[in-house]
Amino acid sequence: MSGADEPTETEPVGRRLSTSRRRFLQATGMAALTSGAGVGAAAASDDSSPSRIPPGAIDEATLRSYIDDPAVFEENHEPPHVTTTVPFESTEQAVAADVPYERLEDRFDRSPYFRLLDGDWRFRRYENYAVVPDSHDDVDWDEIAVPSSWQARGYGQRIYANTDLTWNHYDPPSDENPVEEVPLENNPVGVYRRSFEVPADWDGRRTHLHFGGVRQAYFVWIDGEYVGYHQGSMTPGEFDVTDRVEPGGTHEVTVQVYRFSDAEAIEAQDMFRYSGIFRSVYLYATPRVRVRDFFVRTDLDDDYEDATLRVDAELANDGGESGEYELRGCLYAPDSEGPRRGPPEETPGRGLPEDAPGRGPRPGDAGDGPSEGPGRGPPGKGSTGREVATLSGSADVGAEGAHVSLETAVRDPEKWSAEDPTLYTLVLELVPLEGDAPGEVLLEKVGFRAYEAERGELSSAWRVNGEPMNVRGVNRHETDPDYGRHVPIETLRTDFEVMKRFNVNSVRTSHYPNDPSFYRLADEYGIYVQDEINVETHWWEQMAANVDAFDEQILARWRRMVQRDKNHASVFVYSTGNEAGTGPPHLAMAADNLGEENADRIPETFEAHHLSGADDADRVGEALDLEPRGVDTTRQLYHQPNGGGWTIDYSDMLGPRYPMPDGMVSEGDGSGLGDGERPVMMGEYNHAMGNSLGLIHEMWSEYVQPPVRRARDNVGENDGVLVGSPEVAGDGRVALEGGEYVEVRDAADVASLETGGTVEVVVRDVDGATPLVAVDGYELGAADGEFEFAVGDASVAASIPDGDGRHTVAGVRADGELRLYVNGELASVEDDSADGLEFGGDLLIGGDPDADGGVTLDSVALYGAAPDGEGYSSPGEPTLSYDFADLARDKSLQGGWIWDWVNQDLNDETDDGEPFQFYHLEGPDGAFCLNGTLWSDRTPQPEMWELKKSHQPVGIAARALENGELYVTNHFGFTDLSALETRWELAADEETIDSSELDLEIAPGETRPVTVPFEAPDLEPGAEYWLDVSVRLAEPTDYADAGHEVAFEQFAVPFDVPEPETERAAAMPGLSVSETDGTIAIEGDGFEYAVDSELGTLASMEYDGTELLERGPLLNAWRAPIMNEAQDWGGAQAPDWYEAGLDDLRHVVESVEGGRLEGSVARVAVEGFAEGAAEDGGL
C-alpha cells in the first residue's frame, strides 16, 4: 500500500474507510447487483486453503483471505431454498409428521431421510487463532448444548452494544486497527465436534449438512476433510457432503467458529453480540433428481373469493438419470375432525403461576401471562381434511435440471388471516415417468391470502384480503436468558401465546431473519410478520452508499431470506434493512422484488434521497439501470434507515421511527416527512425501556384506532360519530350506503338555524334514494333523480345533473322561502310554510337504514345565514363544518411495532450462588438492552396492560350513558362480534347491582349504537355508579381459554345522584386546643391530634387510644424517573431533576399558629417553604 493511501489520525472514519484498500473494505464491483443468479464467493489461495489442511490451526494469511475479505462469504455452499425440502417416503408419513406448534426439526425428524444433530457437542474455546492447535484431541473438552450461544453457557465475554462494532469493547483492547481490518488477536475461536451415523439406506442419495444459524463465520470439516465456509449468521449454511460420508458409516464433523469477521460491519444490531451454533444442525438425504426449491403462491380474485394456486418448482439433477419427471400436487383442506387447534399434551412450558409479579391488575381475567403448568402447543399428531384440488406438471430433467410450473383453481377457500389462521396442506410428489429412480414427497402449509398497500391518496391503507388492517405490532429480538440467541420451542410458543392474549397481531423480526420455526408458528397462531434482512451498519450508516465492498454479500443475504421464507402465509412485508442508510445494494434488493409496473420506483428513490450521499457515479448509474426481476411481488417492501430515509419511493409504507403523536399525524397527512400518500406504519416507537410506553394510548385512542371514528367539526366541538362502516376515500370523502350515517349528538349549535339558514353539501356518486342531512326540522336528500330540501311540511326539489360528477347542493331557508341551489345556480324556489320547529337536537348525515341508495360526501356545512344575490356562495362562517380530511389521514395511520418485546438479559449467579440477571451494566450501552415489555422469563411487565388496552380490537364509547346507550366498534377485519361473549355490570361504588350478557352482532369494521338493558337503580346519596363492559372469548383457542378478556371499558354513569347529608359543625362535640413544648394539641371526643411546631406537620393522630400515624405529611415533588428519562438518547430529563434537588427537599418552617375558631372547629396555620438540597444549588 502506497503512502498516499495510508489514513491519517485526523481523517474522519468515512474518509479513512472509503480510501483504504485493506481487506476489510476491498472493492468487489457491482457483480451481485447485476446478476440474476446466485451469489458469488471467492476461493482461498491455492497453496494454503483449508481444503489442504486438517481442522486445526489456520495460518494468518489464509484466515484473512476468508474472514477479512467481504467478497468471500461462502464456499461450497448450496443455493438458498425453502426450509421444507426435507423429503418423506409417502403422503401419509408427511401428513402424520406435521404436528402443529412443534418446531420444524421435530416434524422433519419423523422422516427416515432426516437426522437431527442437536444435543451435546464437544467444545473448546480458544482466545484467538494463534493458540488453536494443529490438530484436535478432544478427550478433555467440555460439552456444550447445540443450539445455544457460547456466552450464555459461560464462555467468553458477554458484550451488549447498541450501535458500535463489538470488537471495540473487547477487554483488553487490541493493538490492531479495528477500523481497517478484522482483529485476529481479540477474535475468539469456538471449535465444535461430534460424531454421527449415516443410515445405510441413504446409499444412492445426496446427503446435505444444514446449519440453521452460526455466528459469525465458520469452517466445516468431516473426518478431517474440508467441507466449506459460510458467514451470514441469520440464514442457513448448507453443504452437499455426499462425497464426504459413507452410508452406513460413522463420521465426525468439526466446526470452527470465529467470533468476528468482516460481517461485523453489517451486523451492528442493538443486541447482545453472541457467538456460536445457535440454531439446529441436521442432515437430510434427497434423491439425485429432486425438488431443489419451490414457490407457492395464492392469487385471490378481485372479490377476494376464489383463488388460483400456483407452484413454481426448480428440479435439480445431482448425478441422477435424465428423463421425464412429473410433479404432482394435492391440496388438502384443514382438518375438520375435532379442534383444529388445541391444548398441549407434551411439552412443558416456561410457565409462571397466576400470582407471579406482573400478572396484572384485572381481577377475573382468564390470564394474560405465561400459563401455569404445561404450555399450550402440539396435539397428538398431524392430520388433514378432504382433498380440495390436484395439480401436476412434467419436465425433462437433464444434467442442468429443469423448471416446472403447476396451477389450479380453488373455489372459495377459507382465507388466512391473523384472526383466523386457516392453513391448508399441500403435498408435492416428484415421480419419474420411466425407470426405477426414487421419487420424493414434500409437505408445505398454504394460507390463502392477499396483501396490498395502496398509494397515491391521503387515505391509502394496507389491506389483508381486501380489508384495511392495523398493525398492533412489536419488535422482537431472538433472546433467551439461558440459551442466548437460541429460543427453545417452549419459549417460542409462550411468546406467541402472550402476544395473542395481549392483542399483538404482528412481529418485526428486528433486525434479522428468525429461526424457521418462528415463521411456521406465526402461520399457525396467526401473526403478521415483517421479515427483515440481517444488515445494519449503525456504526456508520452511510457505509452501503459509499463503500462497494459489501454489495455482493448484502444482496446474498437478501436472497437467502426471501428464498427461505417465501412460502409462509404470515410474511407480508420484506424489510431492506435497519439503520443501514440507503445505497445501491438497497436498490438491488428492491429491484429483485419489484414488478415491471413499478420500475420507476428505483430512479425516484435515488432522486429523492441521493443514496445517503453516495458519490460514485458509475456505481450509482449501474444501480439505476437495474431491471425489476419480480421475484416475489406478493409482499410489500419496507425500509428503515434513520434521518427520514424511510420515505424512499420503493417502500410501500412510510415507516417513521419514534415519532411523537403530532409527528405521526403530520406524516399521515404529508405536512411532515413523506408524501402523505402511503400507509403509515411506525418501524419503531414508544421505546419501552424500563416502565415506559406512556404515549401509546394517546396515539391509538385518538388516531390509529379510536373507540369510534369521529368526523371532526372544523368550527366548534360538535364532532360526529360514523355509524356503520362507511368507506373513507381519496383526500377526504365518506361513502354512505343504507344504514350508514354520521351522528352528531346534542348539536347545540344547530339552534342558529331556528329562524333560517343554509344546509350545504358537496356530493358525488348519488345512487337511488338516500338522505343527506337531517337536523331537527331540516332535511336535505336525494330520491327519484332529484335533490330535495324540506323544512317541516314544506319542500323544494330540483333535478340531479346528469353524470357522476361532483355537485355542490345547498338548501336555504330565508325570507319566507325555501331555495335549492345546485352547483351555484338557483334551481328551485317554494314558499316556507314551516312553523313551530324545535332546535338543538341531533344532526344526522345520512342515516336511513331503509334507504336503498348511497352517496359520497366531500363536505357538509351548516350556516345560520343565507347567501346574498341570485347565485350561491357560502354565506360567511359556518356554524358546523365537516370535510372528513382527518378521517382520510387517520385511515392511513395503521400502527406499527413497539420497541421491543422482551428484555435481553441472561440468567447468572454470583460467586456465592445467588441468582441475578446479567445485562452488561458496565458495557458501552449499559441497560439499553432492557427495553422489553416482558421480562426475560416472559412475565408481562406492567406496561403490557396498557398495550393490551390500546390495541384492543373492540372499541366502546359513550352515547347516552344514563340510558345505557353506547357505541360499539368492531376493529376486527374478519370476525363478527357475535363470535365473542360480552358481559356488562352496573355497580354502585364497589357493589354490583345488575349484570347480564349483551348480544352483539356487529360486522367487522362497523360501529353500531347498543343499549345495555339495565334498569335505573334507586340512587343512593353520594354513591358513584359504574358501568363495566367486558368482551371475552366464547370458545377456547390455541392461546387462551374461554372467558379470556379481549377488550373492556369502564364508564362513570352520570345519574343525577342526590348529595349525601352532611353534619353541621355546630352540632358536633366541642374540642380543645393547647400548646406545650413545641406541640399544638387538639383534643376532642375520643381523639387527639398533635402538630409538631418545629416540623410544621402532624406528629400524632390518636383515636380511641390507638396511634394511626407513623409520620406526618410533607411536600414531596419527586417520583422515580422512568429509564427513558434517564437516558441521553432521549434527552435525559432526570439529571435536571437531581440537579434541582427534587429528590431530597429540605423543609424550612417559619411559623406555626393554632387555635379554636368555634366550639367544634380548630385551625393550625403553617408557613414555610421547601428547597432542593442539591449541593450545587437546587430549587
Secondary structure, DSSP 8 states (H G I E B T S, - for coil): --GGGS--TTS-HHHHHHH--SGGG---TTHHHH--S--------TTT-GGGS-SS---HHHHHHHHT-TT--EES------GGG--BS-HHHHHHH--TTS-HHHHHTTSTTEEE--EEEEEEEESSGGGS-SS--GGG-EEEEESS-GGGGT-S---EESSS-GGGG-SS--SS-TTTS--STT--EEEEEEEEE--GGGTTSEEEEEES-EESEEEEEETTEEEEEEE-TTS-EEEE-GGG--TT-EEEEEEEEES--GGGGGB--SEE---EE-S-EEEEEE-SEEEEEEEEEEEE-TTS-SEEEEEEEEEEESS---EEEEEEEEEE----SS-SS---SS-B-----TTSTT--S-TT----SS-SSB-S---S------EEEEEEEEEEEBTTBEEEEEEEEE-S--BB-SSSB--EEEEEEEEESSS----EEEEEEE-B--EEE--SSTT--EEETTEE--EEEEE----BTTTBT---HHHHHHHHHHHHHTT--EEE-TTS---HHHHHHHHHHT-EEEEE-S-B-TTSTTHHHH--TTHHHHHHHHHHHHHHHTT-TTEEEEEEEES----HHHHHHHHHH--GGGTTHHHHHHHHHGGGG---HHHHHHHHT-----S-TTSEEEEE-STTGGG-TT-SSB--BS--HHHHHHHHHTSSSS-S-S-EEEEEES---SS--TTHHHHIIIIIS-SS-EE--SSSS--EEEEB--EEETTTEEEEETT-EEEETT-GGGGGGTT-EEEEEEEEEEESSEEEEEETTEEEEEETTEEEEEETTEEEEEE--SSS--EEEEEEEETTEEEEEETTEEEEEEE----S---SS-EEEE--TT---EEEEEEEEEESS---SSS----SS-SEEE--HHHHHHHHEEEEEES-SB---EEEE-TTS-EEEE--TTSTTGGGG---SB-TTS-B-THHHHHHHHH-SEEEEEEEGGGTEEEEEE--SS--GGGEEEEEEEEETTEEEEEEE------TT-EEEEE---------TT--EEEEEEEEESS--SSS-TT-EEEEEEEE------------GGGS---EEEEETTEEEEEETTEEEEEETTTTEEEEEEETTEE--SS-----------GGGG-GGGT--HHHHHHTTTTSEEEEEEEEEEEEEETTEEEEEEEEEEEE--TT---
